Amino acid sequence: YEVLQQLAPDAAREELLRRLDAPDPGTRALAAALLRCYQDQATLDALLQRLDTETRFPVRWWLTRAIGAFGEPARESILKRARAKQARLRADAMRALGWLPPSPESQKVLRDALDDTDAQVRSAAVAALGRTGDVAALAPRLARQAGSFTVTLDELTDALLACGDPGRSVLRQAATTSDAAVRAVLLQRLSEDGNPDALPLLLDALRDTSPVVRRAARWGLERQSDERAAKALGALSEASPGVEH
């Protein structure tokens, strides 16, 4: 299809539009992914129409990705769907907004969606806020204790990691001030991220009062290549007082 788009772009576009209605969901998803190369109103309308009727999540994901690639011409239609009664359409709108350049109106819609009554809408809004780098909207959610999360901790962590250094800074702070269960999860996620700033947290966490946090710290250190991590793990083999193996 990429070759066809270069040799006969109009013919390829017409074929891809037909494939949006193919019985196989994989074919529909591929068509949506490739149609984002065509920046005309008719293609955008076809993608939006397919999104309104599509039931398979992977296809809807690629549809929102393609619609988001249209930029400003797609914003009004996406915002309209953000006010839909169907939760599925609202969630799709949040995903699409995450691919658009941020605007005050879009960011307000995404922030408001964090309190939506439907979990899939909240999750989609969190992911979109991560892509747009809205740390200010995500940080207060992480500050809540585990029992008050309206989205999963992993979803919040993914979104903050997508925000880059500002998001990692929020996660590092929460890894020292949250409940033990939350601290343990954040230590694991920060160690997986591969950023060297996680190493001091992991070393300090070896002396944490919670055995859950100490286990998470050791797990994280085992995945670091830094020499200090190796020394800390070597010291654990000597059964230091207060450290759980």
Secondary structure, DSSP 8 states (H G I E B T S, - for coil): -HHHHHH-HHHHHHHHHHHTT-SSHHHHHHHHHHHTT--SHHHHHHHHHHHHH---HHHHHHHHHHHHTT-HHHHHHHHHHTT-SSHHHHHHHHHHHHHS---HHHHHHHHHHTT-SSHHHHHHHHHHHHHHT-HHHHHHHHHS-GGG-SS-HHHHHHHHHHT-HHHHHHHHHHHHHS-HHHHHHHHHHHHHHT-TTHHHHHHHHTT-S-HHHHHHHHHHHTT---HHHHHHHHHHTT--TT---
